[in-house]
Amino acid sequence: VKNTHNYLFYSLPGKVIHMYGDSTMRQWFEYLNASLPGSMSANPSGNQHYSIGPLMALDYANNIFVTHRAHGPPLRTVNVPSVELHYIANELDNVVGGSNTVVVFGIWAHFDNFPIEFYIRRLMSIRRAVVRLLSRAPGTVVVIRTGNPKSFTPSGAFVNSDWYTFQRLKVLKAVFKGLNVHLVHSWEMVLAHHLPHNMHPQPPIIKNMINVLLSYICPQKVE
């Protein structure tokens, strides 16, 4: 944890980090919120739909601003007004971007139950938005979190198994191939770790993922 805090200190001052995706991406937001050295406040507006967002965190002393919002439907969650469900592509079109802006997203777990064509269309929409963002602000850092293996249950093996996740992993890599984006290979990181597989990886794995994220944000400072 000490090393991660050093990475945070060197990598993030002056940065604006926008995170979009499912609860596995919210894990990253919560990790940063708990780990940044300055005083931070999540969900300052008292939003009743914490799992959806929008969530905000601010380290005022180090000028670090982090946001999180869930991706648009399909989304298995608590009852929530549809107006709170924003598509990632639309959100990216509202990002100014620049060398101090980092965009991170992960979209996979809620699509395993749907035809692969549906997932491809969603990724293509996001891809076009990423192209527009990088065209107007080439210095923006774009990072994508891939899916990861989940715990095995008899019922889940038929309707939400890792086989479906892996197919979507291959599609995601193909769709964003050739763009100036970075991948955090969560599938491989969970698969290689001694901790049990889980849709929501345990904190030591999240720490490893955040270290990879930071290496993309400030590579010259991370060993």
Beta strands, then each sheet from edge to edge (+ up, - down):
strand 1: 16-21
strand 2: 55-59
strand 3: 64-70
strand 4: 101-106
strand 5: 141-145
strand 6: 182-184
sheet 1: 2+ 3- 1- 4- 5- 6-
end
